[in-house]
Amino acid sequence: MFKGLGGLGDMAGMMKKAQEMQTQMAEMQDKLETMTVVGESGAGLVKATATAKGVLTGLDIDPTIFNPTEKEVVEDLILAAIKDAQAKAADRSQREMAELTEGLGLPKDMNLPF
């Protein structure tokens, strides 16, 4: 009945798959905003909490490190905790996206969003 349409049937399937992927990507972006990771430095004396999108949401500093003569050490520990949280956020985001692309039948190493 539709022999003359050639590849249009495949095109419709591709369009549907693209719409599904777009919906799943939007859901994943929302999910990444609510997932949190915690970066640490100084054996847990400084902890930075961030979303999986890398937005810093909290900072916890053990009061025992407050010594006025060691201001630079405290600053370095804070920066290290933030960098650790951001690295963990990037890793978490990448893993979540890899799962999404794999679930859609796309290559694991495909960079999304485009």
C-alpha distance (Angstrom), angle and dihedral (degrees) to the residues before:
residue distance angle dihedral
M1 . . .
F2 3.85 . .
K3 3.80 97.7 .
G4 3.79 92.9 123.8
L5 3.82 93.3 59.3
G6 3.80 94.2 76.4
G7 3.81 110.9 -176.0
L8 3.81 96.8 -2.2
G9 3.81 91.0 100.9
D10 3.79 88.6 56.6
M11 3.81 89.8 47.0
A12 3.81 91.3 55.2
G13 3.80 89.7 50.8
M14 3.80 90.6 49.5
M15 3.80 91.6 49.9
K16 3.79 91.1 50.6
K17 3.82 90.5 49.2
A18 3.82 90.3 49.5
Q19 3.81 91.0 52.0
E20 3.81 90.6 49.6
M21 3.79 90.1 49.8
Q22 3.81 91.2 49.6
T23 3.80 90.9 51.9
Q24 3.79 92.3 47.7
M25 3.81 91.3 47.7
A26 3.81 90.8 53.5
E27 3.81 90.2 49.2
M28 3.82 90.0 48.6
Q29 3.82 91.8 51.2
D30 3.82 89.8 52.6
K31 3.79 90.4 47.1
L32 3.82 92.1 51.3
E33 3.80 89.9 55.1
T34 3.81 91.2 58.9
M35 3.82 99.1 40.2
T36 3.78 114.1 92.9
V37 3.78 135.0 -158.6
V38 3.80 128.9 -169.5
G39 3.79 122.7 -140.3
E40 3.78 119.8 -162.3
S41 3.78 139.9 -165.1
G42 3.77 135.9 176.1
A43 3.80 92.1 36.3
G44 3.79 90.8 -59.0
L45 3.80 97.6 -42.5
V46 3.79 89.5 120.6
K47 3.80 122.0 35.1
A48 3.79 126.7 -177.4
T49 3.80 121.1 -165.4
A50 3.80 120.7 -155.7
T51 3.77 138.8 167.6
A52 3.80 117.7 -106.4
K53 3.81 84.9 -103.4
G54 3.81 88.9 63.4
V55 3.80 99.7 -106.6
L56 3.80 110.7 145.0
T57 3.82 109.4 -126.1
G58 3.78 104.7 166.8
L59 3.77 146.3 11.3
D60 3.81 125.3 -159.0
I61 3.79 118.5 -169.2
D62 3.79 123.3 -174.5
P63 3.83 105.9 -127.6
T64 3.81 92.4 -136.3
I65 3.80 90.9 76.9
F66 3.80 94.1 62.7
N67 3.76 103.2 107.4
P68 3.81 114.0 143.6
T69 3.80 92.2 -141.9
E70 3.81 91.5 57.4
K71 3.80 99.0 52.3
E72 3.83 93.3 131.2
V73 3.81 91.8 51.7
V74 3.81 91.3 53.4
E75 3.81 91.1 47.6
D76 3.82 90.6 49.9
L77 3.81 91.3 49.4
I78 3.81 90.9 50.5
L79 3.80 92.5 49.9
A80 3.80 91.4 46.3
A81 3.81 91.8 51.8
I82 3.80 91.4 49.2
K83 3.80 92.2 48.6
D84 3.81 90.1 48.3
A85 3.81 91.0 51.3
Q86 3.80 91.5 48.6
A87 3.81 91.9 49.0
K88 3.80 90.7 49.7
A89 3.80 89.9 47.7
A90 3.80 91.7 52.8
D91 3.81 90.9 47.8
R92 3.80 92.7 48.3
S93 3.79 92.0 47.9
Q94 3.80 91.1 49.6
R95 3.82 92.3 49.5
E96 3.80 92.0 49.1
M97 3.80 91.8 49.5
A98 3.82 90.9 47.7
E99 3.80 89.9 54.2
L100 3.79 90.2 49.3
T101 3.80 94.8 50.1
E102 3.79 91.9 44.9
G103 3.80 89.9 51.1
L104 3.79 89.0 53.4
G105 3.79 91.6 51.7
L106 3.81 93.3 -108.1
P107 3.82 124.5 133.4
K108 3.83 113.7 -81.9
D109 3.79 92.7 -125.6
M110 3.79 94.7 52.8
N111 3.80 109.0 125.6
L112 3.79 112.1 -127.3
P113 2.93 136.4 -142.6
F114 3.79 91.8 44.0
